[in-house]
């Protein structure tokens, strides 16, 4: 009975451990997918910003060529310095905000990962503790084994004594039966 109960407890602990591991694995997969998505989003935004920078570089180069060439510069081809400074400032602010958001997302992901790691450690410790308890229940202590052996030995001796008494009684009955048969014609 104790072995069956220990086996049942072991099966339950194993099933719980497997279920917890699956839940933690799914949380890890979800977390990694979110990070992957956030990184792709950040890459696309950075790529868009690089396009704006390239466009501004081209405008500046055209302006420099126009100012360096013969004759007066074409006003439609020049970039207003105030406009350029304003756009660069806006770009830097947007870039800073995107980098800050990316850092915050990364920080949240790290916190989630650490939390999942702590959960895994907690569940592993709980499973180890359950296994220790099951092992303690399943394996009797030497004193308990000795006591059981002594009890079985006493019962065996008592059974043997009863058997000897029954054998002696049977022998006496057989002798009495023989005497009765001798007395009767």
C-alpha positions as CSV (number, residue, x, y, z in Angstrom):
1,X,0.0,0.0,0.0
2,X,2.8,2.4,0.9
3,X,4.6,1.6,-2.4
4,X,1.4,2.3,-4.3
5,X,0.8,5.6,-2.5
6,X,4.4,6.6,-3.1
7,X,4.1,5.7,-6.7
8,X,0.9,7.8,-7.0
9,X,2.5,10.7,-5.2
10,X,5.5,10.4,-7.6
11,X,3.2,10.4,-10.6
12,X,1.3,13.4,-9.4
13,X,4.6,15.3,-8.6
14,X,5.9,14.3,-12.1
15,X,2.7,15.5,-13.8
16,X,2.7,18.8,-12.0
17,X,6.4,19.3,-12.7
18,X,5.8,18.5,-16.4
19,X,2.8,20.9,-16.5
20,X,4.8,23.7,-14.8
21,X,7.8,23.2,-17.2
22,X,5.4,23.4,-20.2
23,X,3.9,26.7,-18.8
24,X,7.3,28.2,-18.2
25,X,8.5,27.1,-21.7
26,X,5.4,28.7,-23.3
27,X,6.0,32.0,-21.3
28,X,9.6,32.0,-22.5
29,X,8.5,31.4,-26.1
30,X,6.0,34.3,-25.8
31,X,8.5,36.6,-24.3
32,X,11.1,35.8,-27.0
33,X,8.4,36.4,-29.7
34,X,7.5,39.8,-28.2
35,X,11.2,40.8,-28.1
36,X,11.7,39.7,-31.7
37,X,8.6,41.7,-32.7
38,X,9.8,44.8,-30.8
39,X,13.3,44.6,-32.3
40,X,11.8,44.3,-35.9
41,X,9.6,47.3,-35.2
42,X,12.6,49.3,-33.9
43,X,14.7,48.2,-36.9
44,X,12.0,49.4,-39.3
45,X,11.7,52.7,-37.5
46,X,15.5,53.2,-37.5
47,X,15.5,52.3,-41.2
48,X,12.9,55.1,-41.9
49,X,14.9,57.5,-39.9
50,X,18.0,56.6,-41.9
51,X,16.0,57.4,-45.1
52,X,15.2,60.8,-43.7
53,X,18.8,61.4,-42.9
54,X,19.9,60.3,-46.4
55,X,17.4,62.7,-47.9
56,X,18.7,65.6,-45.8
57,X,22.3,64.7,-46.7
58,X,21.3,64.9,-50.4
59,X,19.7,68.3,-49.9
60,X,22.8,69.6,-48.1
61,X,25.0,68.2,-50.9
62,X,22.9,69.9,-53.6
63,X,23.0,73.1,-51.7
64,X,26.7,72.9,-51.3
65,X,27.1,72.3,-55.1
66,X,24.8,75.1,-55.9
67,X,26.6,77.5,-53.7
68,X,30.0,76.5,-55.0
69,X,29.1,76.8,-58.7
70,X,29.3,79.9,-61.0
71,X,26.5,82.4,-60.7
72,X,23.9,82.9,-58.1
73,X,22.4,79.9,-56.3
74,X,18.9,78.7,-57.3
75,X,16.6,79.5,-54.4
76,X,14.5,76.3,-55.1
77,X,17.7,74.1,-54.6
78,X,18.9,75.7,-51.4
79,X,18.0,74.6,-47.9
80,X,17.0,77.1,-45.4
81,X,19.5,76.8,-42.5
82,X,16.8,77.4,-39.9
83,X,14.6,74.7,-41.5
84,X,17.4,72.2,-41.6
85,X,18.4,72.9,-38.0
86,X,14.7,72.4,-37.0
87,X,14.4,69.2,-38.9
88,X,17.6,67.8,-37.5
89,X,16.5,68.7,-34.0
90,X,13.2,67.0,-34.5
91,X,14.9,63.9,-35.9
92,X,17.3,63.8,-32.9
93,X,14.3,64.1,-30.5
94,X,12.4,61.3,-32.3
95,X,15.6,59.2,-32.4
96,X,16.1,59.7,-28.7
97,X,12.5,58.8,-27.9
98,X,12.7,55.7,-30.0
99,X,16.0,54.6,-28.4
100,X,14.5,55.3,-24.9
101,X,11.4,53.2,-25.8
102,X,13.5,50.4,-27.1
103,X,15.6,50.5,-23.9
104,X,12.4,50.4,-21.8
105,X,11.1,47.4,-23.8
106,X,14.4,45.6,-23.4
107,X,14.3,46.3,-19.6
108,X,10.8,44.9,-19.3
109,X,11.8,41.9,-21.3
110,X,14.8,41.3,-19.0
111,X,12.5,41.7,-15.9
112,X,10.1,39.2,-17.4
113,X,12.9,36.8,-18.1
114,X,14.2,37.1,-14.6
115,X,10.7,36.6,-13.2
116,X,10.4,33.4,-15.3
117,X,13.8,32.2,-14.1
118,X,12.7,32.8,-10.5
119,X,9.5,30.9,-11.1
120,X,11.4,28.0,-12.6
121,X,13.8,27.9,-9.6
122,X,10.9,28.1,-7.2
123,X,9.0,25.2,-8.9
124,X,12.2,23.1,-9.2
125,X,12.8,23.6,-5.4
126,X,9.1,22.7,-4.7
127,X,9.4,19.6,-6.8
128,X,12.7,18.6,-5.1
129,X,11.0,19.1,-1.7
130,X,8.0,16.9,-2.8
131,X,10.4,14.2,-4.0
132,X,12.3,14.3,-0.7
133,X,9.0,13.9,1.2
134,X,7.9,11.1,-1.1
135,X,11.3,9.3,-0.6
136,X,11.0,9.7,3.1
137,X,7.5,8.1,3.0
138,X,8.4,5.4,0.6
139,X,11.6,4.2,2.3
140,X,11.1,3.1,5.9
141,X,13.7,3.9,8.5
142,X,15.9,1.0,9.8
143,X,14.2,1.1,13.2
144,X,10.8,0.6,11.6
145,X,12.2,-2.3,9.5
146,X,13.7,-3.9,12.6
147,X,10.4,-3.5,14.6
148,X,8.5,-5.1,11.7
149,X,10.9,-8.0,11.5
150,X,10.6,-8.6,15.3
151,X,6.8,-8.5,15.1
152,X,6.8,-10.9,12.2
153,X,9.3,-13.2,14.0
154,X,7.0,-13.2,17.2
155,X,4.0,-14.0,15.0
156,X,5.9,-16.8,13.3
157,X,7.0,-18.3,16.6
158,X,3.5,-18.1,18.0
159,X,2.2,-19.8,14.9
160,X,4.8,-22.6,15.2
161,X,3.9,-23.1,18.9
162,X,0.2,-23.3,18.0
163,X,1.1,-25.8,15.2
164,X,3.1,-28.0,17.7
165,X,0.1,-27.9,20.1
166,X,-2.3,-28.9,17.4
167,X,0.1,-31.7,16.3
168,X,0.3,-32.9,19.9
169,X,-3.4,-32.8,20.3
170,X,-3.8,-34.7,17.0
171,X,-1.4,-37.4,18.2
172,X,-3.3,-37.7,21.5
173,X,-6.6,-38.0,19.7
174,X,-5.1,-40.7,17.4
175,X,-3.9,-42.6,20.5
176,X,-7.3,-42.3,22.2
177,X,-9.0,-43.4,19.0
178,X,-6.7,-46.5,18.8
179,X,-7.5,-47.3,22.5
180,X,-11.2,-47.0,21.9
181,X,-10.9,-49.2,18.8
182,X,-9.0,-51.8,20.9
183,X,-11.7,-51.8,23.6
184,X,-14.6,-52.3,21.2
185,X,-15.1,-55.7,19.7
